[in-house]
Each structure stands twice: as C-alpha cells, then as structure tokens.
Amino acid sequence: MVSGSVTPQDRSAAKSPRPWLRAAIALVLFGALLYFFWPLLGEIRAAVDLFRGADWKWLAIALILQVISYAFLTWLNALALEPFSGKIGFGQLAKVLTSMAFISVAIPSAGLSGVALRVHLLRKFGYYPEESLFSLVVETTLEIFALATVAALGIAYLLNIEGFSSRDIFWLSLMGMVLAVIVLVTWRMTRDRERSRKILVQGVHNWNHWLGRFKRLDEGKLNERLDLFQANVTRYSRGDVIKLVVAAYGKVILDVFTLGACFLLFHYAIPPATLFIGYGLILSLSGLTALPGGLLMTDASVPVVFSWLGVAGGVALAAGLTYRLIAFWLVRFVGFFSWLDLERNR
C-alpha cells in the first residue's frame, strides 16, 4: 500500500542480492518433503483403488461447496469495495478474483503479480489503486482472522481429546490474550491520527537510516497514504463490519467442508479435530508457493499432513490431491479464461 521515490540505482539494489539463497531453501524444503512423502508412494495403488470405488456424489458436493465458498469470497471483496466510487458487478468481481489466482501462479512473485493485476483490472471499473489495495487489506485481514479461528478450533479439540495439562492450557490462553491485545492496540493506533503519524515518521527515519540503500521511503507520500487509509477506515459502519465478518467466515468454513467432502468421497469420515488441525497446517505450508517449485511442494504436503495425523496413506493421498485439484487448480484454470475475458471486453 505504501510507495516511495525509488531511483534506478535503488531499484537495482532492491533486488535480492542472493538469488541462490531462495533456490537453496527450496531445495532443502523439497528434500524434507520428499523424505516424508516417500512412504506414501507405496500407497499409490491403494489410492487408485479408492478412486474406483469412490462415492461420486461427494465430488459433486465438494464442487458445489467450493463454488459457494468462492461466492462468499466475492461478497467479502464487494463489501470491502462498497464505500468507494467505482462500480463492478458480482460476476465481474468474481472474474477479477479468479484472474488474480491464475496470475499469481503464472507469474510467481509471492502474490505481488496478483495484487498488480487487481489494481489494473479494478481500475477499468473506476477504482483508484489505493482503493483496490485498501479493500484487499480489509479482505485479507478478515480472512486471516477467520482462518485463525479455525486453527483455534483445532487446538480446542486437541485440548478436549488429548487432555492437555493445566500448564499447556495456561500458555495457550496467555498466547491468545497477547494476540488479542496486539490486535486491540493496533486498531486503536490506526484510529489515532497523531500517534500513527509519529510512529510512521519514526519508522521511516529508522528505515532510511539503516536500510535506505535498498529502498528509500518518502515520508510525504507515506503521510498522504496514511491520511487516505484512516479516512477509509471510518467509512465502514457497524453493519458493514458484521457483514464482512460473516462473509469471511462463510468462505473459510465452506472451504473446510470442501476438504471434509473430499474424504467422504473415499468413504472416510474424518474426525473434526483432524480436519481442523490438518487444514491449519496446510495453510501454514501454503507459504511455500512463494519459493521456486513451491506449488508442487504444497500439493505433496497435503497428503503428508493428513498421514501425520493418522489418516491411512491411500486415503490421505487420494483425498488430499482431490482437494487441491478442486480448491486450487480448478480456480486457477477458470481464472485464465476470466483474465482473457476481462482484458478483451474492458
């Protein structure tokens, strides 16, 4: 969301000075994943047999759940864009989101290519870049909040089933309270213009002093962005916030149900604890997509996670890869055609 004045020399310095480092990290992670995935290779025949006897109605249900989940994501973005002056239909916005998903895979850049395409496409519908970026921040923040709740549910099941000690419960509770305080303080700081400005000025000063050789930040431009951000925050009413939260939870919960349906496809009723915990671990490992070859590593990690959690290897392999096909690759496939349509017709 922030921008600064960058000279050609700055741009050159801002590039990663050690491209080999990312490749080395990716290689190490790939080796570790291969080590854990290797035992599952012997389950391929069992997975194929599971497909032969699959209950295919659950595949249809998984597809329907994923479509509704994406509709909630589209609604979440529509609500985030509502205070601004642009105008975009629900279907067109869904195309923008699937296009972002496609381009993030086609041009791996830790999500930056998707952000750039969002700005580009929403500009066609009358939204300024800062409005596109701010609405993305709103959507991402609420989605992370909903995902964190899912992870908390997984922890709650663990507490219930595994019988955690009083000490474990104390530390988990303390961690939750610390996170809640951080969120509250951040929100209050965001609403306090003078305090936010002081923190921003000090942050820019420290950045330029220690890291300015990579990219110098322009204090004036950042102040303008801060004013815009705080003005936009006040545009959402209490009713808007409630709708935003409902949309975020709808998206995440239906995605979890999609994963559960993929297990039922192979006649395996996965326990809720395993489902929630596995989903949370998959989300954590999805960060590997920012690394070279990360997409394939994430695909392989899904069955590995559930085999760790006690699911039979063949079921973990079949259900995990089916979920990735529906929730990840199918969306990107649709996004390619959405992107072509938006570029051609606008």
NORRA-V657859 format. One line per field, one symbol per residue. ss: DSSP state (h for helix, s for strand, l for the rest). phi: phi as a letter, one per 40 degrees, with the letter a starting at -180 (. if undefined). burial: I if it has 16 or more other ideal C-beta (glycine too) atoms within 10 Angstrom, else O. A space follows every 50 residues. Layout:
ss: ???
phi: ???
burial: ???
//
This chain:
ss: lllllllhhhhhhhllllhhhhhhhhhhhhhhhhhhhhhhhllhhhhhhh hhllllhhhhhhhhhhhhhhhhhhhhhhhhhllllllllhhhhhhhhhhh hhhhhhlllllhhhhhhhhhhhhlllllhhhhhhhhhhhhhhhhhhhhhh hhhhhhhhhhhhhllhhhhhhhhhhhhhhhhhhhhhhhhhhlhhhhhhhh hhhhhhhhhhhlllllllhhhhhhhhhhhhhhhllllhhhhhhhhhhhhh hhhhhhhhhhhhhhlllllllhhhhhhhhhhhhhhhhhhhlllhhhhhhh hhhhhhhhllllhhhhhhhhhhhhhhhhhhhhhhhhhhhhhhhhhl
phi: .caacbcdcccccccccbcccccccccccccccccccdcccccccccccc ccbcccccccccccccccdccccccdcccccdccccaacccccccccccd ccccccbdafgccccccddcccccbgccdccccccccccccccccccccc ccccccccccccgccdcccdcccccccccccccccccccccccccccccc dcccccccccbcccacccccccccccdcdcccdccccccccccccccccd ccccccccccccccdbgbcccddcccccccccccccccccbdgcccccdc ccccdccdcgcddccdcccccccccccbcccccccccccdcccccb
burial: OOOIOIOOOOOOOOOOOOOOOOOOOIOOIIOOIOOOIOOIOOIOOOIOOI OOOIOOOIIOIIOOIIOIIIIIIIIIIIIIIOIIOIOIOOOIIIIIIIII IIIIIOOIOOOOIIIIIIIIIIOOIOIOIIIIIIIIOIIOOIIOOIIOOI IOIIIOIIOOOOOOOOOOOOOIOOOOOOOOOOOOOOOOOOOOOOOIIOOI OOOIOOOIOOOOOOIIIIIOOIOOIIOIIOOIOOOIOOOOOOIIOIIIII IIIIIIIIIIIIIIIIOIOIOOIIIIIIIIIIIOIIOIIOIOOIIOIIII IIIIIIIOIOIIIIIIIIIIIIIIOIIIOOIIOIIIOIIOOIOOOO
//
